[in-house]
């Protein structure tokens, strides 16, 4: 069975991390699996996958935006070489369908809807296009039952068209990671500092400003590590400066040692406006530290009953919950324990087994 994964890039998002972690497992199970990227930047995830030498990484021609329709021709030439093409994210979702139609290939297409909310459905034009395009996919994998219900209603396709497979995390990788001395993260840090950490791209969705504002309400010994990069980073840096938090909020950029950072931090936070099935939240809960998240779709389902939830955008409540965890050792330990137990439900091995079963059913 020959499978090609198509995604916009190997940036730092959850879908990208999922492919980095799972492709070696699929290959080890005997599946020939390669990947086609619409953006050829040699990101840290790209370099990590390349080092494993387990698959061929095809790159789109240089100089094109992922929204450039010329990618259709780039995808077209690979379709007949594979039995199944598994597509991730917009706009790769659109380009793959058009490429299949003009190529005449009988390759089966699978798409994964990685968000619990499909914002394209809010756009009248894209809503109509989506309704048609989903029909060209043999199966559309939904990461939660909620998104399945939305797509069944939207497309009119039967429920079996939308299998639910929850995203997973390599829990073993998190568990075996070792914490590091805090001064190795940044020379200004000491072992007496209490560290909060958020791992997320700097995009409006992730709402780092709420977490930054919460820092102004917390004691001086509490420091914040922001891991990631993106279009909103400069705005967040300006907010930090305006609140005189430069020594307490550290921008670490893109890191490949996230598991060790999570183990070293004291509390893990995700303050998003919304999420898909957030891999960052699962990794945070698996780290053995208490996890705090905004009470929004894509986080409620994972965190409720384990970590602590705060109203989205409420920096006061977020700071209050951090204070409670730091003041109450029993609450801290109990929250951390429940988070680790909940994370076990999202073991990546289970997800890989379910995808292999799906590929086999489609390939027959």
DRENNUVO-293312 format. One record per residue (C-alpha): x, y negated, z negated; residue in one letter. Coordinates in pm, whole numbers, padded with zeros to 5 digits, always signed. Example, Ala and Ser with C-alpha at 12.3 -4.5 7.8 and 13.67 -1.06 7.14 Angstrom:
BEGIN
+01230+00450-00780a/+01367+00106-00714s/
//
This chain:
BEGIN
+00000+00000+00000x/+00149-00333+00110x/+00028-00645-00071x/+00112-01010-00014x/+00046-01267-00285x/-00016-01623-00159x/+00000-01924-00390x/+00074-02294-00348x/+00405-02279-00536x/+00590-02119-00825x/+00558-02428-01042x/+00490-02411-01414x/+00117-02333-01418x/-00061-02031-01563x/-00135-01864-01229x/+00229-01903-01129x/+00353-01755-01458x/+00112-01467-01409x/+00272-01376-01076x/+00622-01410-01219x/+00536-01163-01495x/+00324-00916-01297x/+00492-00874-00958x/+00784-00674-01108x/+00530-00447-01281x/+00335-00385-00961x/+00657-00304-00776x/+00764-00066-01055x/+00431+00115-01012x/+00515+00188-00647x/+00335-00098-00471x/+00521-00299-00207x/+00443-00656-00307x/+00581-00981-00168x/+00488-01346-00213x/+00430-01641+00023x/+00462-01996-00111x/+00323-02308+00055x/+00579-02520-00130x/+00939-02400-00109x/+01082-02582-00412x/+01326-02363-00607x/+01154-02408-00941x/+01264-02222-01259x/+00989-01961-01201x/+01108-01921-00841x/+01465-01868-00960x/+01359-01616-01224x/+01161-01411-00972x/+01443-01431-00719x/+01692-01300-00977x/+01481-00989-01034x/+01526-00895-00667x/+01198-00701-00668x/+01017-00866-00377x/+01060-01085-00072x/+00978-01452-00129x/+00856-01619+00188x/+00869-01998+00202x/+00653-02236+00396x/+00841-02472+00633x/+00994-02770+00459x/+00832-03111+00447x/+00469-03005+00434x/+00223-03082+00160x/+00025-02782+00036x/-00277-02964+00184x/-00128-02965+00534x/-00347-02741+00757x/-00040-02635+00953x/+00009-02381+00674x/-00261-02181+00853x/-00009-02090+01122x/+00249-02005+00859x/+00008-01765+00687x/-00122-01618+01012x/+00208-01455+01112x/+00222-01248+00792x/-00134-01116+00771x/-00094-00812+00997x/+00210-00695+00800x/+00006-00630+00484x/-00293-00420+00385x/-00415-00667+00123x/-00353-01038+00079x/-00425-01172-00270x/-00471-01549-00274x/-00450-01788-00569x/-00559-02150-00609x/-00692-02422-00378x/-00605-02505-00099x/-00431-02172-00026x/-00780-02024-00069x/-00902-02215+00239x/-00595-02172+00460x/-00590-01791+00416x/-00949-01752+00536x/-00892-01964+00848x/-00566-01779+00921x/-00745-01444+00903x/-01021-01557+01138x/-00787-01686+01409x/-00540-01395+01376x/-00799-01119+01411x/-00616-00922+01139x/-00817-00661+00951x/-00622-00735+00633x/-00845-00741+00328x/-00849-01069+00136x/-00882-01098-00242x/-00904-01429-00427x/-00868-01500-00798x/-01068-01787-00945x/-00834-01900-01223x/-01053-02169-01377x/-01363-02130-01590x/-01501-02436-01415x/-01488-02472-01036x/-01460-02848-00987x/-01500-02811-00611x/-01866-02734-00679x/-01906-03096-00791x/-01814-03219-00441x/-02110-03180-00198x/-01887-03111+00105x/-01650-02868-00070x/-01948-02700-00236x/-02093-02613+00105x/-01754-02499+00239x/-01692-02285-00070x/-02027-02114-00033x/-01920-01990+00309x/-01553-01913+00238x/-01615-01687-00061x/-01792-01450+00179x/-01468-01386+00367x/-01303-01244+00058x/-01355-00873+00001x/-01351-00944-00371x/-01315-01258-00583x/-01164-01184-00922x/-01311-01392-01205x/-01115-01436-01524x/-01429-01467-01740x/-01795-01355-01716x/-01894-01724-01719x/-01722-01806-01390x/-01868-01489-01240x/-02220-01607-01328x/-02148-01949-01173x/-02020-01798-00847x/-02300-01543-00817x/-02554-01824-00845x/-02360-02048-00609x/-02286-01798-00331x/-02582-01562-00350x/-02337-01273-00324x/-02398-00962-00537x/-02232-00926-00876x/-02000-00646-00757x/-01832-00899-00529x/-01695-01071-00842x/-01507-00825-01070x/-01407-00971-01406x/-01041-00916-01497x/-00907-01121-01785x/-00562-01271-01742x/-00291-01119-01956x/+00038-01209-02119x/+00359-01011-02162x/+00318-00983-02538x/+00636-00779-02575x/+00836-01069-02431x/+00686-01304-02691x/+00726-01063-02983x/+01091-00987-02915x/+01192-01352-02871x/+01414-01490-03145x/+01374-01830-03304x/+01660-02077-03267x/+01810-02335-03499x/+01603-02650-03460x/+01907-02867-03385x/+01966-02653-03074x/+01635-02776-02937x/+01740-03136-02993x/+02033-03274-03198x/+01800-03511-03387x/+01609-03222-03543x/+01684-03058-03876x/+01556-02740-04039x/+01346-02954-04277x/+01140-03092-03986x/+00797-02945-03918x/+00755-02884-03545x/+00436-02897-03341x/+00461-02778-02981x/+00246-02804-02671x/+00343-02621-02352x/+00156-02773-02057x/+00206-02967-01737x/+00159-03342-01768x/-00175-03361-01589x/-00497-03537-01696x/-00652-03197-01775x/-00400-03127-02053x/-00465-03450-02248x/-00129-03491-02421x/-00232-03846-02530x/-00472-03706-02791x/-00192-03503-02947x/+00046-03800-02933x/-00208-04022-03109x/-00252-03754-03377x/+00121-03778-03449x/+00076-04138-03566x/-00149-04001-03843x/+00096-03737-03966x/+00397-03758-04200x/+00739-03861-04068x/+00879-03511-04113x/+00634-03378-03850x/+00785-03380-03500x/+00626-03290-03165x/+00782-03093-02879x/+00619-03148-02540x/+00729-02886-02288x/+00656-02938-01918x/+00658-03208-01654x/+00414-03376-01421x/+00249-03694-01297x/+00131-03813-01641x/+00466-03786-01816x/+00559-04154-01774x/+00221-04258-01910x/+00273-04036-02216x/+00624-04171-02270x/+00481-04524-02264x/+00218-04426-02522x/+00489-04281-02747x/+00683-04609-02723x/+00374-04818-02799x/+00310-04615-03115x/+00678-04630-03223x/+00705-04251-03212x/+01020-04221-03000x/+01212-04030-03266x/+00925-03796-03343x/+00790-03696-02998x/+01044-03515-02783x/+00995-03453-02410x/+01177-03130-02331x/+01086-03101-01962x/+01057-02763-01794x/+01209-02485-02001x/+01270-02116-01937x/+01301-02033-02309x/+00939-02105-02400x/+00901-01785-02604x/+01191-01889-02828x/+01054-02242-02864x/+00717-02103-02972x/+00886-01882-03230x/+01082-02182-03365x/+00789-02423-03387x/+00558-02424-03690x/+00222-02493-03521x/+00119-02451-03157x/-00134-02691-03002x/-00325-02721-02675x/-00538-03035-02643x/-00687-02981-02295x/-01010-03122-02153x/-01082-02776-02008x/-00893-02458-01922x/-00914-02142-01721x/-00827-01838-01924x/-00528-02015-02070x/-00209-01809-02075x/-00037-02081-02279x/-00295-02038-02553x/-00247-01659-02559x/+00131-01698-02571x/+00092-01949-02852x/-00129-01716-03054x/+00106-01423-02994x/+00401-01619-03134x/+00301-01559-03495x/+00222-01926-03557x/-00117-02093-03618x/-00280-02215-03297x/-00490-02533-03269x/-00696-02608-02958x/-00963-02843-02833x/-01313-02699-02846x/-01366-02676-02469x/-01449-02407-02208x/-01160-02171-02152x/-01026-02223-02505x/-01336-02165-02718x/-01363-01804-02605x/-01002-01724-02683x/-00946-01922-03002x/-01276-01896-03188x/-01250-01668-03490x/-00871-01677-03482x/-00713-02022-03442x/-00864-02359-03531x/-01071-02576-03294x/-01110-02954-03294x/-01345-03175-03088x/-01182-03262-02758x/-01011-03601-02773x/-01049-03633-03152x/-00694-03710-03268x/-00817-03773-03623x/-00964-03425-03659x/-00656-03272-03499x/-00430-03446-03749x/-00660-03338-04033x/-00634-02971-03931x/-00256-02993-03904x/-00249-03140-04254x/-00465-02859-04391x/-00240-02591-04244x/+00072-02754-04386x/-00085-02796-04730x/-00236-02449-04762x/+00007-02159-04723x/-00271-01900-04742x/-00469-02072-04463x/-00151-02103-04255x/-00064-01734-04290x/-00421-01612-04236x/-00463-01824-03922x/-00132-01699-03781x/-00230-01337-03850x/-00570-01370-03684x/-00412-01539-03381x/-00168-01251-03332x/-00450-00997-03357x/-00664-01186-03103x/-00374-01212-02858x/-00356-00832-02842x/-00682-00835-02643x/-00494-01000-02355x/-00205-00760-02305x/-00069-00794-01952x/-00043-00417-01910x/-00421-00384-01922x/-00461-00658-01661x/-00209-00493-01426x/-00389-00157-01452x/-00721-00320-01365x/-00573-00501-01064x/-00412-00181-00934x/-00750-00007-00961x/-00907-00296-00769x/-00641-00283-00496x/-00693+00092-00457x/-01071+00056-00431x/-01038-00217-00166x/-00769-00028+00028x/-00977+00289+00073x/
//
